[in-house]
Amino acid sequence: MGTTGIIKTYVIALVVFLAVDMFWLGVAAKSLYGTYLSHLMAPKVNWPAALIFYALFIVGLFAIRDIARD
């Protein structure tokens, strides 16, 4: 896979993981987490931290994929 393919795959994975997690945290499990973890929840999303996490998380997935190939 060339550089362009890697970048496209990275961006697609980043968008998909972010969208799925936003749905999960914001809609599907919001009341569950609110009930049991409300004392740990911040009143609003820390977007810089979230974006840095997802950027590094996807890099980690790429690393695992490359290790598994060997």
Secondary structure, 3 states (H helix, E strand, C coil): CCHHHHHHHHHHHHHHHHHHHHHHHHHHCHHHHHHHHCCCCCCCCCHHHHHHHHHHHHHHHHHHHHHHHC
